Amino acid sequence: MHISEGVLSGPVLGVGAAVALVGTAIGLKKLDPDRVPQAGILAAAFFVASLIHVPVGPASVHLILNGIVGLLLGWAAFPAILTALLLQAMMFQYGGITTLGVNTVIMALPAVLCYFLFGSLVQKEPRFSVPAAFVCGAGSVFLGAVLVGASLMFTEGSFLEVAGLVVTAHIPVMIIEGVLTVFCVAFLRKVKPELLPGHGRM
């Protein structure tokens, strides 16, 4: 879901950078020192998961894991994802420095939104937690794909067809990430339920 450099307009890049800066500042403020190792591990998981990607026009399709990152970190998903994207841009030229803000927003903002939408449900009984976890994983990818499309369309109207292709290409990823999030939540409910939302974290 990385957008390459040289594609987006200046205003879109500026808005993305501003939103990423605000989100990262909030995330760092809310990140307790004892949760820094957890954030580091999740950033590493995000980093590895998105290394294998398939180019689709000016963007790419790959696993993201932003749903589970959002569930476990809340606002701290912004600095975690920003760090992983920065390393990818510097080491492997995925995305780029100028698009770092937009790419961070594309992946971190849906993670935070899904935290607030579904975080309170994943600790409930399975009939609520399972569908909530699935929609969290799939929905975070869908929202990210929509943000990619919006970024392209606000840059140039002719990107509308490409934006639709990006969203369509992510449908298999949505399903896979939904299932992965269900398994991760089920596992954490058994071994480390305090890592899940519902313990006073935002």
C-alpha positions, 0 to 999 in steps of 0.5 A, spaced: 500 500 500 506 504 499 505 510 494 511 511 490 515 518 490 513 523 484 506 521 484 502 525 489 501 533 488 504 537 493 498 539 497 496 532 498 503 530 501 503 536 505 496 534 508 499 527 509 505 530 513 501 534 517 496 529 519 502 524 520 505 529 525 499 530 529 498 522 530 505 521 531 505 526 537 499 524 540 501 516 539 508 518 543 504 522 548 500 516 550 505 511 549 507 508 556 515 507 557 513 499 559 509 498 552 515 501 548 518 494 547 511 491 545 511 497 540 517 495 537 515 488 536 509 490 532 513 495 528 518 489 526 512 485 525 509 490 520 516 491 517 517 484 515 509 483 513 509 488 508 516 487 505 513 482 500 509 486 495 506 486 488 506 493 485 499 495 482 500 502 478 503 507 483 502 503 489 503 496 492 499 490 495 502 486 501 500 484 508 499 490 513 497 487 519 495 494 521 488 492 524 492 488 530 497 493 531 491 498 532 488 494 537 494 493 541 497 500 540 491 505 539 494 511 538 501 509 538 500 505 532 502 512 528 509 512 531 510 504 530 508 504 523 512 511 521 518 508 524 517 501 520 516 505 514 522 510 514 526 504 515 523 501 509 524 507 505 531 508 507 533 500 506 529 498 500 526 504 497 519 502 498 515 508 498 519 514 499 521 520 504 517 525 501 511 520 501 512 518 508 507 522 511 501 520 506 503 512 507 503 513 514 496 516 515 494 511 510 496 505 514 496 508 521 489 512 521 485 506 519 489 502 525 487 507 530 479 508 527 479 500 528 481 501 535 476 505 537 470 502 533 472 495 535 477 495 541 471 494 546 468 488 543 474 484 542 474 482 550 467 480 550 464 473 548 466 470 542 460 471 538 462 479 539 469 478 539 470 474 533 466 478 528 469 484 531 476 482 530 475 480 523 472 486 521 477 490 525 483 486 520 479 487 514 476 494 515 483 497 517 486 494 510 479 497 506 480 504 509 487 504 508 486 502 500 480 507 500 485 513 503 490 510 497 484 512 492 483 518 495 490 521 495 490 519 488 484 522 486 485 528 490 492 529 486 489 528 479 482 526 477 484 521 471 487 516 477 480 514 479 480 508 475 487 506 478 484 508 485 478 503 484 484 497 482 487 499 488 481 497 492 479 491 488 486 488 489 486 489 496 480 484 497 484 478 498 488 481 503 482 484 507 480 477 508 487 474 510 488 480 515 481 479 518 482 471 519 489 473 522 486 478 526 481 473 529 487 468 530 491 473 534 485 476 538 483 469 540 490 467 542 491 473 546 485 472 550 488 466 552 495 467 554 495 475 555 488 478 555 491 485 558 494 486 552 488 487 548 483 494 549 479 494 555 485 496 560 484 503 560 489 505 554 488 509 548 
